[in-house]
Amino acid sequence: MNFLVSSTIGFFLGFVFGVGCALAVMYSIFLGGYRAAVRDAELPTPTPRLLKERARLHTAKPPLG
């Protein structure tokens, strides 16, 4: 194979599949967790789990550095 063919295959496998897989992962995270978290945060009365996590975040120590 010459350089053009092998570089085209490498570009396709690296860029198209790499970016496509990264976008698929980010979209699944958005569908699963992020959208549900935003929906729970906008409720008139927060859920007990949200209140518990907010309390845990407020008592957590900041990282040193």
Backbone torsions as a table, in degrees:
resi	resn	phi	psi	omega
1	MET	NA	143.4	178.1
2	ASN	-87.6	174.9	-174.3
3	PHE	-63.9	-37.9	-177.5
4	LEU	-63.8	-44.1	-179.6
5	VAL	-66.6	-46.5	-178.0
6	SER	-68.2	-36.8	177.5
7	SER	-70.5	-33.4	176.2
8	THR	-66.2	-43.9	177.6
9	ILE	-63.9	-43.2	178.2
10	GLY	-62.9	-42.5	177.5
11	PHE	-62.3	-44.8	-179.1
12	PHE	-63.2	-48.5	-178.6
13	LEU	-66.7	-40.9	-176.8
14	GLY	-76.6	-46.3	-174.1
15	PHE	-85.8	-52.7	-174.5
16	VAL	-66.9	-51.2	179.6
17	PHE	-69.6	-38.5	-179.2
18	GLY	-63.8	-50.8	179.8
19	VAL	-68.0	-39.6	178.7
20	GLY	-62.0	-42.8	178.8
21	CYS	-67.8	-39.8	178.5
22	ALA	-63.6	-42.2	177.7
23	LEU	-65.4	-37.6	178.2
24	ALA	-64.5	-40.2	178.4
25	VAL	-66.8	-45.0	179.5
26	MET	-63.5	-38.7	179.4
27	TYR	-67.1	-38.8	178.8
28	SER	-68.3	-35.3	174.8
29	ILE	-64.1	-43.0	179.1
30	PHE	-61.4	-45.5	-179.0
31	LEU	-64.9	-40.5	-174.0
32	GLY	-79.9	-61.6	-168.9
33	GLY	-102.8	-45.7	-172.4
34	TYR	-64.8	-45.5	-178.3
35	ARG	-64.7	-38.8	178.0
36	ALA	-66.8	-37.8	179.0
37	ALA	-66.1	-41.0	178.0
38	VAL	-65.7	-41.6	178.6
39	ARG	-62.2	-43.5	179.3
40	ASP	-66.7	-34.8	-179.2
41	ALA	-70.1	-23.5	-178.3
42	GLU	-93.3	1.3	179.1
43	LEU	-68.0	148.0	179.1
44	PRO	-63.6	-38.4	174.0
45	THR	-117.3	116.8	-176.8
46	PRO	-62.3	150.5	178.2
47	THR	-72.7	155.5	179.4
48	PRO	-59.4	-36.1	179.5
49	ARG	-64.9	-40.5	178.5
50	LEU	-65.2	-42.0	178.0
51	LEU	-62.9	-39.8	179.4
52	LYS	-64.5	-43.9	-179.7
53	GLU	-68.5	-36.8	176.8
54	ARG	-63.7	-41.4	178.3
55	ALA	-64.8	-39.0	179.1
56	ARG	-65.4	-38.9	179.6
57	LEU	-68.6	-34.7	-178.7
58	HIS	-74.0	-24.3	-179.9
59	THR	-95.6	-6.4	-178.6
60	ALA	-72.0	145.1	178.1
61	LYS	-83.0	140.7	177.6
62	PRO	-70.2	151.6	179.0
63	PRO	-68.1	146.9	178.3
64	LEU	-79.9	141.0	176.1
65	GLY	152.1	NA	NA
